[in-house]
Structures are given as C-alpha cells and as structure tokens.
Amino acid sequence: MSFVTHLECSETGEHYPRGTVQNLSRTGKPLLVRYDLAAIRKAVTRDDLLRRAPEFWRYTEFLPMQDPANAVRLGEVMTPLLPSRYLERSLGIGSVLIKDEGRLPTGSFKARGLAVAVTMARELGLTRLAMPTNGNAGAALAAYCAAAGIESYVFCPDDTPDVNVREISFQGAKTFLANGLINDCGRVVGEGKEAMAWFDASTLKEPYRIEGKKTMGLELAEQLGWRLPSAIFYPTGGGTGLIGMWKAFAELGEVGWLDDARPKMIVVQSEGCAPIVKAWQDGADHAPVWQNAFTIAAGIRVPVAIGDFLILRAVRESNGWATAVSDEHLLQTRDAVAKEDGILLCPEGAATVAALEIAAKEGRVGRTDEVVLFNCATGLKYPLPAGHQHLDLNQPVDYQALG
C-alpha cells in the first residue's frame, strides 16, 4: 500500500496525480512526492522498524512504490556512522561522525536515489532510461536498470574517471563520452527524448530520486536515537540528498518522530565550481551557470542545478551556510583522515572535512556540537598516490632500513 497522495510543483504548489509518468512541472521545476502523513502516523511506529531488515527499504511507508515487493534490490545496507577521533581532537569539536555511503551497491550514495527511481520506472511501465553523469550516478542507473530489465543510456563528460566509465558500460548501459560538462550531457538527454523514446532520469527531473536520497535523513535520525545532529556537512552538486534530507526531517516531524530541533545544513562545493556558494553569498534564490567548472571532486562539478532554489531554501531555513574548498585542501584532509582514522574518503567526502576545518577556525562549530559529514562514495574508486617502496628479495633484507 502506498501513502502517496499526489505530486506537487516545488515552485507553485500545483498538484499532479500520483501513479503517472512525470518529469518536471509545467513551470519547469522539480516535482515533490507528498504523503498522507496522518495515515502514516497511524500505520507505523518507530518500534516497528526494529523488526525489519537493516536496509533503507525499511522506511517503506515513506517511499512511493505501490507494493514494497516491487523494490529493485541489490543489497542496500544501512550505512555506518564512523567517529573521527582525529577531527574531534584536532579541531576541538564535541563529536564528528562520518556517514560512510560507500558501503552501498555500486559504492556510492547514488544507489539510494536510483534504486527508488528505477523501482518506480518499472512500476510505471518505463522500458528505457537515460541520464547525464559525472560517474557514480551512471553506475547506479546501469546496475539497477540491469536488475530491473530496463534499458539504460548514460552520457559522461570525457574526463569522467575511467573506473566509473568502465563500471557503467560493464553493467550494461549504453555509455557515451562527450566533450563537455554534465550540463552539456544533460542537454543531449533532453533533446534526445523524442528521437530515442527514453525517459529523462536526470537529477531532480523526475520525482523519485529525491525520495531515495531522503532515506539518508530517515536513517540518520534512527541511528542517532530519533534526534538530529547540530550540523550536516554535505558535498553538493545537484543537491538531491540535501533537499531530500530536509524533506525527510519535515516528514518525521509531522508524524511525531522528531522534535522541532533541526541541524544546520551546510553546502560544500569546490572553489572551481561553486554556484550555490555564490548564490548564498549574494542572497539570491537561483545560481547562474558556473563558467569553466573544474575540480578533481567530479561528483560536485555541477555548473548549474535545477533545484538550486530548494538547496538554498534548506540552507537558509536551517540557519546553515555554503562554503567552497580548494582541491589542495581536500586532498590534504583525505590524506590525514586515512592515516589518522583509517577511513578512506572519496574526494567529495574529503571536501566536507576541509569545510569542517574552515568552520572550526571561524568558530562556527565547537566543543558543544555534534556534526555529521557525508562521505558519498568509497575512496577505492579514485586514484590514490603511490606510497610504497620496492623490496628486492634477491638481496638480503636490511630490516633496519625498513623503519
């Protein structure tokens, strides 16, 4: 049984019927899924969750599929909250937790959104999906479409990490490299809809990826004993996860599972691609296209976000902020956290550590705070610097020299 009542334009509030294939609203804005929260409150309790499998499908009442049995599964675990004693000690912060999304299928948090989006695509009878990607979203689309028996097309900027490109194509997607950025690839997807009869599954151009990403907020609240941290540092490209978490917190509040306290939502971007940071600094609701975008953190190299106003709304409603970090800084933090805590971050996750260091120096966070950083993918997908030495076993080993 689904508790969905309708879809709603995020700009005008116009309603659209549930159970129908939809992309953007008539005004070209993202559609949000709305639920009968009063009915959910009567149907399920927090204790009910304890009897369910430790996966994000446990929040079925808050998800859009008609039948939980329709979920396209690849082994979606609840991802751990890992304490960073190094960051707590070095920055003087009460508690620093890293939510390690790299444990999900295809090694990134993109699995959340695409699992739900592909599930809904199958329920609605779609047979061909297409999307642009900087890497991890395309991998998740390819995998879940393969599991669902749906054809997939993925378009990547030609400097997308090779491991991502190979992963996408190996899992069955028709994969193309293009000489442009992700927004250019998005234009190809949009312009090809009529000729190729595919459904555009781009970020926020369909209603259901945000519902999958919303499970980060549901899961975080449950893991913290139905309370929320002081602040959440989130690596932001299209911003689906940040918007989704803010939506999740509102829904949990409506059903009485959370009190009124909410975390500050902190957007983290790269100095080489920071459209949301600039819009926040300018007091604007929309962010112009960022020209000549570049960063080694490919997942946050998104020059323009269709949900920019929703990201900025969540930041401002939460009394949060937006900050940009340098590639050099994020590489330094990735190295330090790996060596001090044994946690291997992806570049985008390392960017949240760099942002936390900036916030601590500015006095925005301190000893009374509990902060959560999102590591959005496994660090094993990204090139790592060589640090080994060669040992010639044809010669006597000089053990003293090994130190």
C-alpha positions as CSV (number, residue, x, y, z in Angstrom):
1,M,0.0,0.0,0.0
2,S,1.3,3.4,-0.9
3,F,0.7,6.5,1.2
4,V,1.4,8.9,-1.7
5,T,-1.4,11.4,-2.2
6,H,0.0,13.4,-5.1
7,L,3.0,15.1,-6.7
8,E,3.5,18.8,-6.1
9,C,5.3,21.5,-8.0
10,S,8.1,22.8,-5.8
11,E,7.6,26.3,-7.0
12,T,3.9,26.8,-7.4
13,G,2.4,24.0,-5.3
14,E,0.3,22.8,-8.2
15,H,-0.8,19.2,-7.8
16,Y,-0.2,16.3,-10.2
17,P,-1.7,12.9,-10.0
18,R,0.2,10.0,-8.4
19,G,0.8,6.9,-10.5
20,T,1.5,8.8,-13.7
21,V,4.8,9.3,-15.6
22,Q,6.1,12.8,-14.8
23,N,9.3,14.8,-15.4
24,L,9.3,18.5,-14.4
25,S,6.2,20.6,-13.6
26,R,4.6,22.9,-16.1
27,T,6.8,25.7,-14.9
28,G,9.9,23.6,-15.4
29,K,10.5,22.9,-11.7
30,P,11.1,19.7,-9.8
31,L,8.1,17.7,-8.5
32,L,7.9,16.6,-4.9
33,V,6.2,13.5,-3.7
34,R,3.6,14.2,-1.0
35,Y,2.2,11.6,1.5
36,D,-0.7,11.2,3.8
37,L,1.4,11.7,6.9
38,A,-1.5,11.5,9.3
39,A,-2.2,8.0,7.9
40,I,1.5,7.0,8.2
41,R,1.4,8.1,11.8
42,K,-1.4,5.7,12.5
43,A,0.1,2.9,10.4
44,V,3.6,2.5,11.7
45,T,5.7,3.3,14.8
46,R,9.4,3.7,15.3
47,D,9.4,0.4,17.2
48,D,8.0,-1.4,14.1
49,L,11.2,-0.6,12.3
50,L,13.2,-2.7,14.7
51,R,11.5,-5.8,13.3
52,R,12.5,-5.0,9.7
53,A,15.7,-5.8,7.8
54,P,18.6,-3.3,8.2
55,E,18.2,-1.6,4.8
56,F,16.7,1.6,3.6
57,W,13.6,-0.1,2.3
58,R,12.6,-0.5,6.0
59,Y,11.1,3.0,5.6
60,T,8.5,1.8,3.1
61,E,5.7,3.9,4.4
62,F,7.8,7.0,3.5
63,L,8.6,5.7,0.0
64,P,6.5,5.9,-3.2
65,M,6.2,2.4,-4.6
66,Q,2.7,0.8,-4.6
67,D,4.0,-2.5,-3.3
68,P,7.2,-3.0,-1.2
69,A,7.7,-6.3,-3.1
70,N,8.4,-4.3,-6.2
71,A,11.6,-2.8,-4.8
72,V,14.6,-3.4,-7.1
73,R,17.2,-4.7,-4.6
74,L,21.0,-5.1,-4.9
75,G,21.7,-5.4,-1.1
76,E,21.1,-1.9,0.2
77,V,22.6,-1.8,3.7
78,M,22.2,0.9,6.4
79,T,25.5,2.8,6.2
80,P,27.6,3.2,9.3
81,L,28.3,6.4,11.3
82,L,32.1,6.3,11.9
83,P,33.5,8.6,14.6
84,S,36.5,10.6,13.7
85,R,38.6,10.9,16.9
86,Y,41.3,12.7,14.9
87,L,39.0,15.5,13.8
88,E,37.4,15.8,17.2
89,R,40.8,16.1,18.8
90,S,42.5,18.3,16.3
91,L,39.6,20.7,15.8
92,G,38.2,20.7,19.3
93,I,34.7,19.5,18.3
94,G,32.5,17.6,20.6
95,S,31.5,14.8,18.1
96,V,32.4,14.3,14.5
97,L,30.6,11.4,12.7
98,I,31.3,10.3,9.1
99,K,28.4,8.6,7.4
100,D,30.1,6.2,5.0
101,E,27.8,5.9,2.0
102,G,30.5,3.9,0.1
103,R,29.1,0.7,1.6
104,L,26.0,0.8,-0.7
105,P,25.7,-1.1,-4.0
106,T,27.9,0.4,-6.7
107,G,29.9,2.1,-3.9
108,S,28.1,5.4,-3.6
109,F,25.0,7.1,-2.2
110,K,23.7,7.4,-5.8
111,A,22.3,3.9,-5.2
112,R,19.7,5.3,-2.9
113,G,18.1,7.6,-5.4
114,L,18.5,5.3,-8.4
115,A,17.1,2.2,-6.6
116,V,13.9,4.1,-5.9
117,A,13.7,5.8,-9.3
118,V,14.2,2.6,-11.2
119,T,11.7,0.8,-8.9
120,M,9.1,3.5,-9.8
121,A,10.1,3.4,-13.5
122,R,9.4,-0.4,-13.5
123,E,6.1,0.1,-11.7
124,L,5.1,2.8,-14.2
125,G,6.0,0.6,-17.2
126,L,9.0,2.5,-18.5
127,T,11.5,0.5,-20.5
128,R,14.3,2.9,-21.4
129,L,16.0,5.5,-19.1
130,A,18.8,8.0,-19.9
131,M,20.8,10.4,-17.8
132,P,24.0,12.5,-17.7
133,T,26.6,11.7,-15.0
134,N,29.9,12.6,-13.6
135,G,30.3,8.9,-12.7
136,N,28.6,7.4,-9.7
137,A,25.0,8.1,-10.7
138,G,25.5,6.5,-14.0
139,A,26.9,3.4,-12.4
140,A,23.9,3.1,-10.1
141,L,21.5,3.7,-13.0
142,A,23.2,0.9,-15.0
143,A,23.2,-1.6,-12.2
144,Y,19.6,-1.0,-11.1
145,C,18.3,-1.0,-14.7
146,A,20.1,-4.2,-15.3
147,A,18.4,-5.7,-12.3
148,A,15.0,-4.4,-13.4
149,G,15.3,-5.4,-17.0
150,I,15.3,-1.8,-18.2
151,E,17.5,-0.4,-21.0
152,S,19.8,2.4,-20.0
153,Y,21.8,5.2,-21.7
154,V,24.4,7.2,-19.9
155,F,26.3,10.2,-21.1
156,C,29.5,11.3,-19.4
157,P,31.9,14.2,-19.7
158,D,35.0,12.9,-21.4
159,D,37.2,13.5,-18.3
160,T,34.9,11.3,-16.1
161,P,37.1,8.9,-14.1
162,D,37.9,5.9,-16.2
163,V,36.9,3.5,-13.4
164,N,33.4,5.0,-13.4
165,V,33.1,4.8,-17.2
166,R,34.1,1.2,-17.3
167,E,31.8,0.3,-14.4
168,I,28.8,1.9,-16.2
169,S,29.4,0.2,-19.5
170,F,30.3,-3.2,-17.9
171,Q,26.9,-3.2,-16.1
172,G,25.1,-2.9,-19.4
173,A,24.4,0.7,-20.0
174,K,25.0,2.2,-23.5
175,T,27.8,4.5,-22.5
176,F,29.0,7.7,-24.3
177,L,31.8,10.1,-23.5
178,A,31.1,13.7,-24.7
179,N,33.4,16.8,-25.0
180,G,31.5,18.9,-22.4
181,L,30.4,19.1,-18.8
182,I,27.5,17.3,-17.1
183,N,25.0,20.1,-18.1
184,D,26.1,19.6,-21.7
185,C,25.4,15.9,-21.4
186,G,22.1,16.7,-19.8
187,R,21.2,18.8,-22.9
188,V,21.8,15.7,-25.1
189,V,19.5,13.6,-22.9
190,G,16.8,16.3,-23.0
191,E,17.0,16.9,-26.7
192,G,17.0,13.1,-27.5
193,K,13.8,12.2,-25.7
194,E,11.6,12.3,-28.8
195,A,14.0,10.6,-31.1
196,M,15.1,7.9,-28.7
197,A,11.9,7.5,-26.6
198,W,13.8,7.4,-23.4
199,F,12.7,8.8,-20.0
200,D,14.9,11.5,-18.7
201,A,16.2,10.3,-15.3
202,S,18.5,13.4,-14.7
203,T,18.9,14.8,-11.2
204,L,15.5,16.3,-10.0
205,K,14.0,16.0,-13.5
206,E,11.9,13.1,-12.1
207,P,10.2,12.9,-8.7
208,Y,11.6,9.8,-7.2
209,R,15.4,10.0,-6.9
210,I,14.9,12.6,-4.2
211,E,12.7,10.0,-2.3
212,G,15.6,7.5,-2.4
213,K,18.1,10.1,-1.2
214,K,15.6,11.1,1.5
215,T,16.4,7.8,3.2
216,M,19.8,9.3,4.3
217,G,17.8,11.6,6.6
218,L,15.4,8.9,7.8
219,E,18.3,6.6,8.5
220,L,20.4,9.2,10.2
221,A,17.6,10.1,12.6
222,E,17.1,6.5,13.6
223,Q,20.8,5.8,14.1
224,L,21.0,8.8,16.4
225,G,18.1,7.7,18.5
226,W,15.5,9.9,16.8
227,R,17.3,13.1,17.3
228,L,19.4,15.1,14.8
229,P,23.0,16.5,14.9
230,S,24.0,20.1,15.3
231,A,25.1,20.4,11.7
232,I,25.3,18.3,8.5
233,F,28.2,19.0,6.0
234,Y,27.0,17.8,2.6
235,P,29.0,17.7,-0.7
236,T,26.7,19.4,-3.1
237,G,26.4,19.1,-6.9
238,G,22.8,18.7,-7.9
239,G,21.9,18.8,-4.2
240,T,19.3,16.0,-4.3
241,G,20.5,14.5,-1.0
242,L,20.4,17.8,0.9
243,I,16.9,18.6,-0.4
244,G,15.8,15.0,0.4
245,M,17.1,15.1,4.0
246,W,15.4,18.4,4.7
247,K,12.2,16.9,3.3
248,A,12.7,13.8,5.5
249,F,13.2,15.8,8.6
250,A,9.9,17.7,7.9
251,E,8.0,14.5,7.4
252,L,9.4,12.8,10.5
253,G,8.4,15.9,12.5
254,E,4.9,15.8,11.1
255,V,4.4,12.1,12.2
256,G,5.8,12.9,15.6
257,W,9.0,11.0,15.4
258,L,11.3,14.1,15.9
259,D,11.1,17.3,18.0
260,D,11.4,20.7,16.5
261,A,15.3,20.8,16.6
262,R,16.9,20.8,13.2
263,P,20.5,20.7,12.1
264,K,22.3,23.4,10.2
265,M,22.6,22.3,6.6
266,I,26.0,23.2,5.2
267,V,26.5,23.1,1.4
268,V,30.1,22.1,0.5
269,Q,31.4,22.9,-3.0
270,S,34.7,23.3,-4.8
271,E,36.3,26.6,-5.4
272,G,36.5,25.6,-9.0
273,C,32.7,25.0,-9.2
274,A,30.7,26.9,-6.5
275,P,27.4,28.2,-8.0
276,I,25.4,27.5,-4.9
277,V,28.0,29.2,-2.6
278,K,28.0,32.3,-4.8
279,A,24.1,32.5,-4.8
280,W,24.1,32.1,-1.0
281,Q,26.7,34.8,-0.6
282,D,24.7,37.1,-2.9
283,G,21.4,36.4,-1.2
284,A,20.0,35.0,-4.4
285,D,17.4,32.2,-4.9
286,H,19.0,30.9,-8.1
287,A,22.5,30.3,-9.2
288,P,23.8,31.2,-12.7
289,V,25.8,28.7,-14.7
290,W,29.3,28.4,-13.3
291,Q,31.7,29.0,-16.2
292,N,34.8,26.8,-16.8
293,A,34.0,24.5,-13.9
294,F,36.9,22.4,-12.7
295,T,37.6,20.2,-9.7
296,I,39.1,16.8,-9.0
297,A,36.0,16.1,-7.0
298,A,34.0,15.1,-10.1
299,G,30.8,14.5,-8.1
300,I,30.4,18.1,-7.2
301,R,31.4,19.5,-10.6
302,V,27.9,20.6,-11.5
303,P,27.8,24.0,-13.1
304,V,24.1,24.6,-12.7
305,A,21.5,22.8,-10.5
306,I,17.8,22.8,-11.4
307,G,17.0,22.5,-7.7
308,D,19.2,25.5,-6.7
309,F,16.3,27.3,-5.0
310,L,15.4,24.2,-3.0
311,I,19.0,23.8,-1.8
312,L,19.2,27.4,-0.8
313,R,15.9,27.3,0.9
314,A,17.0,24.4,3.1
315,V,20.3,26.2,3.9
316,R,18.5,29.4,5.0
317,E,15.6,27.7,6.8
318,S,18.2,25.7,8.8
319,N,20.4,28.7,9.5
320,G,23.2,26.9,7.7
321,W,25.7,28.2,5.2
322,A,27.5,27.4,2.0
323,T,31.3,27.1,1.7
324,A,33.9,26.3,-1.0
325,V,37.1,24.5,-0.6
326,S,40.2,24.1,-2.7
327,D,41.3,20.9,-4.3
328,E,44.6,21.1,-2.5
329,H,42.8,21.4,0.9
330,L,40.5,18.4,0.3
331,L,43.5,16.2,-0.8
332,Q,45.3,17.2,2.4
333,T,42.3,16.2,4.5
334,R,41.7,12.9,2.6
335,D,45.3,12.0,3.4
336,A,45.1,13.0,7.1
337,V,41.8,11.1,7.8
338,A,43.1,8.0,6.1
339,K,46.3,7.9,8.1
340,E,44.8,9.0,11.5
341,D,41.4,7.4,11.4
342,G,41.7,4.6,8.9
343,I,38.8,6.0,6.9
344,L,39.3,6.2,3.1
345,L,37.3,9.2,1.8
346,C,36.3,10.0,-1.7
347,P,37.3,13.5,-2.9
348,E,33.8,14.8,-2.3
349,G,33.7,13.4,1.2
350,A,37.1,14.9,1.9
351,A,35.7,18.2,0.8
352,T,33.4,18.1,3.8
353,V,36.3,17.6,6.1
354,A,38.0,20.7,4.6
355,A,34.8,22.6,5.1
356,L,34.6,21.5,8.7
357,E,38.2,22.7,9.3
358,I,37.3,26.1,7.9
359,A,34.2,26.2,10.1
360,A,36.1,25.3,13.2
361,K,38.7,28.0,12.6
362,E,35.9,30.5,12.1
363,G,34.2,29.5,15.3
364,R,31.1,28.2,13.6
365,V,31.4,24.8,15.3
366,G,33.0,23.8,18.6
367,R,33.1,21.6,21.7
368,T,29.3,21.6,22.2
369,D,28.5,20.4,18.7
370,E,27.8,17.1,17.1
371,V,28.4,17.2,13.3
372,V,27.9,14.7,10.6
373,L,29.9,14.6,7.4
374,F,28.8,12.6,4.3
375,N,31.4,10.5,2.6
376,C,29.3,9.9,-0.5
377,A,31.4,7.1,-2.2
378,T,34.1,4.6,-1.5
379,G,37.6,6.1,-1.8
380,L,38.6,3.0,-3.7
381,K,37.1,4.3,-6.9
382,Y,39.6,7.2,-7.1
383,P,43.3,7.4,-7.9
384,L,45.5,7.3,-4.8
385,P,49.1,8.5,-4.5
386,A,51.8,5.8,-4.5
387,G,53.4,5.4,-1.1
388,H,55.1,2.0,-1.3
389,Q,58.8,1.1,-1.7
390,H,60.3,-1.8,-3.7
391,L,61.9,-4.7,-1.9
392,D,64.4,-6.9,-3.8
393,L,64.1,-10.4,-2.5
394,N,67.2,-11.4,-4.5
395,Q,69.2,-9.5,-1.9
396,P,69.4,-9.9,1.9
397,V,66.7,-7.8,3.6
398,D,68.0,-4.9,5.6
399,Y,65.4,-4.8,8.3
400,Q,66.8,-1.8,10.0
401,A,66.3,0.2,6.8
402,L,62.6,-0.7,6.7
403,G,61.9,1.7,9.5
